[in-house]
Amino acid sequence: MAAPDYSIGFTREEVEEILAAQKAELKRTLAAWQESGSTITKRRIDEIHAIIEACQIALKKLAPEVYGKRARVDTSAVFGFLPK
């Protein structure tokens, strides 16, 4: 499941609300998973983690002064020897 980009169409406050709700859901799901250990609950944990990660990325875009800037990684498509 691909999480949406919460930096588009959401305010910082709304993203923080989504993040708080997902953190609470994660705690409940983890407690249920420890009791039963089912794979269905494991899949649910993965979905919650994806949404939490999307919220963290959005908060870094919406409020970098509070949540820090996103790490940038650049790559090059040049292979082999480069003449001077």
Backbone as numpy.savetxt, mean C-alpha at the origin, in Angstrom:
# Nx Ny Nz CAx CAy CAz Cx Cy Cz
-5.35 -8.79 -6.78 -6.18 -7.61 -6.78 -5.30 -6.37 -6.78
-5.48 -5.52 -7.75 -4.73 -4.27 -7.82 -5.50 -3.19 -7.06
-4.83 -2.56 -6.13 -5.47 -1.51 -5.35 -5.51 -0.22 -6.17
-6.54 0.57 -6.01 -6.64 1.82 -6.77 -5.65 2.86 -6.27
-5.45 3.90 -7.06 -4.59 5.02 -6.68 -5.44 5.98 -5.84
-5.26 5.92 -4.54 -6.06 6.74 -3.64 -5.64 8.21 -3.63
-4.58 8.56 -4.36 -4.20 9.98 -4.41 -5.06 10.74 -5.42
-5.83 10.02 -6.23 -6.70 10.64 -7.22 -8.14 10.55 -6.71
-8.75 11.69 -6.48 -10.15 11.72 -6.08 -10.40 11.56 -4.59
-9.34 11.47 -3.79 -9.49 11.35 -2.35 -8.66 12.44 -1.67
-9.15 12.92 -0.56 -8.38 13.88 0.23 -7.50 13.11 1.20
-6.56 13.82 1.79 -5.67 13.20 2.77 -6.48 12.61 3.92
-7.49 13.33 4.37 -8.31 12.85 5.49 -9.06 11.57 5.12
-9.57 11.51 3.90 -10.27 10.31 3.46 -9.33 9.10 3.38
-8.12 9.34 2.88 -7.15 8.24 2.80 -6.76 7.78 4.20
-6.61 8.71 5.12 -6.30 8.34 6.51 -7.43 7.52 7.12
-8.69 7.85 6.79 -9.83 7.07 7.28 -9.80 5.65 6.71
-9.52 5.53 5.42 -9.43 4.21 4.78 -8.32 3.40 5.43
-7.18 4.04 5.66 -6.04 3.36 6.28 -6.40 2.88 7.69
-7.07 3.71 8.47 -7.46 3.32 9.84 -8.44 2.15 9.81
-9.39 2.17 8.87 -10.35 1.08 8.77 -9.67 -0.22 8.37
-8.71 -0.15 7.45 -8.00 -1.35 7.01 -7.09 -1.90 8.10
-6.51 -1.02 8.91 -5.68 -1.48 10.02 -6.53 -2.22 11.05
-7.72 -1.69 11.32 -8.63 -2.37 12.25 -9.07 -3.72 11.69
-9.37 -3.75 10.40 -9.77 -5.01 9.75 -8.62 -6.01 9.77
-7.40 -5.54 9.57 -6.24 -6.41 9.62 -6.10 -7.06 10.99
-6.29 -6.29 12.04 -6.19 -6.84 13.40 -7.25 -7.92 13.62
-8.48 -7.67 13.18 -9.55 -8.67 13.34 -9.26 -9.92 12.52
-8.78 -9.73 11.29 -8.51 -10.85 10.41 -7.34 -11.69 10.93
-6.31 -11.02 11.44 -5.18 -11.75 11.99 -5.59 -12.59 13.19
-6.47 -12.05 14.03 -6.96 -12.81 15.18 -7.74 -14.04 14.71
-8.57 -13.89 13.69 -9.34 -15.01 13.16 -8.42 -16.03 12.50
-7.37 -15.55 11.82 -6.45 -16.45 11.12 -5.66 -17.29 12.12
-5.29 -16.69 13.26 -4.54 -17.42 14.27 -5.38 -18.56 14.85
-6.69 -18.37 14.87 -7.57 -19.41 15.40 -7.80 -20.52 14.39
-8.06 -20.17 13.13 -8.42 -21.19 12.15 -7.29 -21.51 11.17
-6.50 -20.51 10.78 -5.41 -20.72 9.85 -5.86 -21.05 8.44
-7.06 -20.67 8.06 -7.58 -21.02 6.73 -6.92 -20.21 5.62
-6.90 -20.75 4.42 -6.30 -20.05 3.29 -7.18 -18.91 2.82
-8.48 -18.99 3.06 -9.37 -17.89 2.68 -9.01 -16.64 3.48
-8.75 -16.81 4.75 -8.36 -15.68 5.58 -7.00 -15.16 5.15
-6.11 -16.04 4.73 -4.79 -15.62 4.25 -4.94 -14.73 3.03
-5.83 -15.08 2.12 -6.07 -14.26 0.93 -6.61 -12.90 1.36
-7.48 -12.86 2.34 -8.05 -11.61 2.84 -6.95 -10.72 3.42
-5.99 -11.32 4.13 -4.87 -10.55 4.68 -4.07 -9.92 3.56
-3.85 -10.66 2.47 -3.10 -10.11 1.34 -3.83 -8.93 0.71
-5.16 -9.00 0.61 -5.95 -7.90 0.07 -5.85 -6.66 0.97
-5.90 -6.87 2.28 -5.80 -5.76 3.22 -4.42 -5.11 3.10
-3.38 -5.93 3.01 -2.02 -5.38 2.85 -1.90 -4.55 1.58
-2.53 -4.97 0.50 -2.48 -4.22 -0.76 -3.15 -2.85 -0.60
-4.27 -2.80 0.09 -4.96 -1.53 0.30 -4.16 -0.63 1.22
-3.57 -1.20 2.27 -2.74 -0.41 3.19 -1.55 0.17 2.43
-0.92 -0.62 1.59 0.21 -0.13 0.80 -0.23 1.00 -0.14
-1.39 0.86 -0.77 -1.91 1.90 -1.66 -2.18 3.19 -0.88
-2.69 3.06 0.34 -2.93 4.24 1.19 -1.62 4.91 1.56
-0.60 4.11 1.89 0.69 4.68 2.25 1.30 5.44 1.07
1.20 4.89 -0.11 1.72 5.56 -1.31 0.96 6.87 -1.56
-0.37 6.81 -1.42 -1.18 8.01 -1.64 -0.87 9.09 -0.62
-0.66 8.71 0.64 -0.35 9.71 1.66 1.01 10.36 1.40
1.95 9.61 0.86 3.24 10.20 0.51 3.09 11.19 -0.64
2.14 10.94 -1.54 1.88 11.88 -2.64 1.12 13.10 -2.14
0.12 12.89 -1.28 -0.75 13.97 -0.84 -0.12 14.85 0.23
0.71 14.28 1.09 1.32 15.05 2.19 2.76 14.62 2.41
3.65 14.92 1.46 5.04 14.48 1.61 5.75 15.12 2.80
5.29 16.29 3.23 5.91 16.95 4.38 5.64 16.19 5.67
4.58 15.41 5.71 4.23 14.63 6.91 4.68 13.18 6.77
4.44 12.58 5.62 4.67 11.14 5.43 5.95 10.82 4.67
6.70 11.82 4.27 7.95 11.58 3.56 7.71 11.45 2.07
8.79 11.62 1.33 8.70 11.52 -0.12 8.84 10.08 -0.56
8.27 9.76 -1.70 8.41 8.42 -2.27 9.83 8.21 -2.75
10.33 7.01 -2.59 11.66 6.66 -3.08 11.59 6.52 -4.59
12.54 7.10 -5.27 12.60 7.04 -6.73 13.74 6.12 -7.13
13.47 5.25 -8.06 14.50 4.37 -8.60 14.52 4.54 -10.10
15.68 4.87 -10.63 15.84 5.03 -12.07 16.60 3.83 -12.62
16.24 3.44 -13.81 16.95 2.35 -14.48 17.34 2.81 -15.88
18.27 2.09 -16.44 18.73 2.40 -17.78 18.51 1.19 -18.67
18.17 1.44 -19.91 17.97 0.36 -20.86 19.20 0.14 -21.72
20.31 0.76 -21.35 21.54 0.65 -22.12 22.33 -0.56 -21.62
22.70 -1.45 -22.53 23.47 -2.64 -22.18 24.77 -2.63 -22.96
25.79 -3.20 -22.39 27.05 -3.37 -23.11 27.96 -2.18 -23.00
28.93 -2.15 -23.90 29.99 -1.15 -23.91 29.49 0.16 -24.53
29.80 1.28 -23.89 29.47 2.60 -24.43 30.76 3.30 -24.84
30.92 3.62 -26.12 32.14 4.31 -26.55 32.19 5.74 -26.02
33.40 6.23 -25.81 33.58 7.60 -25.30 33.44 8.61 -26.40
